[in-house]
Amino acid sequence: MENQKIKVGLVQNHCTEKVEDNLLRAEDGIRKAASQGANIICLQELFTWYYFCQKEDHKYFDLAEPIPGPTTERLGKLAGELGVVIIASLFERRAPGVYHNTAAILDADGKYLGRYRKMHIPDDPLFYEKFYFTPGDLGFRTWNTRFGQIGVLVCWDQWYPEAARLTALSGAQILFYPTAIGWHPSEKAAYGRRQHLSWETIQRAHGIANGCYVCVPNRVGFEAPDGGDGIEFWGQSFVSDPSGEILVKGSVDQDEVLVVEVDLGLVDVQRTHWPFLRDRRIDAYGDMVRRLID
């Protein structure tokens, strides 16, 4: 069997109020990952600015941009220069009044392959995304990049086994989850450990259930762009293998570039020896499309 080993890279950064600084920091992380041999590199969710969804304010719609657009063009040139695949999470301006939380996929020749629009949109304290983002309408997709077939989901999608399953069924060998998640200051002491444990566990479980790698870049730092309580982003970006084992993990509070080798041949081995996809009872799952079984 031909060698199917590649390297994946995650860029874990803090963000500031200066878009250009955040872009330069992300580009520097991409270059560092590429210098360590990374073939596919993923940036964290909405990496060009603070996590602005902590407050409902129309001024933040000015942060949005078209896709393809200036940032995808800029990162596409970098992807082509370095010969790497780049996954970039951006605030997409689709049309007046219609905006999405979108991940753009750029192949190793710099070509824009397409986008994934975040399907599950949260509305929780300091995560008021429903004010900004229209739910995705492109479904769950994969892209056949130069270095493997990848699926991309975004942050809140990571809690839904249906999203991981459908993406895996369309051929994904690796699931990428650009993320912006952290602790509400009033909750960290009582619930912080459990919240993080739940977040990490469910994503590792997606890898087990679907026999694929899971790659999760998260941001770090404390952000309160308009005052208020703010969010302490917990970092701890990670890559897990098809058995759920964590291969590499970032710190809680430091900017980091994580690079690790993955063997795509292991996806076939895992799915053959743990044949969850084979044994699915698709004839019995019709009620899955119901809100509840009353």
Secondary structure, DSSP 8 states (H G I E B T S, - for coil): ----EEEEEEEE----S-HHHHHHHHHHHHHHHHHTT-SEEEE-TTTTS--GGGS--GGGGGG-B-SSSHHHHHHHHHHHHHT-EEEEEEEEEEETTEEEEEEEEE-TTS-EEEEEE-----EETTEEGGGT-----S-S-EEEETTEEEEE--GGGGG-HHHHHHHHHTT-SEEE--B--EE-TTTHHHHHHHHHHHHHHHHHHHHHHHT-EEEE-B-EEEE-TTSSS-EEEE---EEE-TT--EEEE--SSS-EEEEEEEETHHHHHHHHHS-TTTT--GGG-GGGGSS---
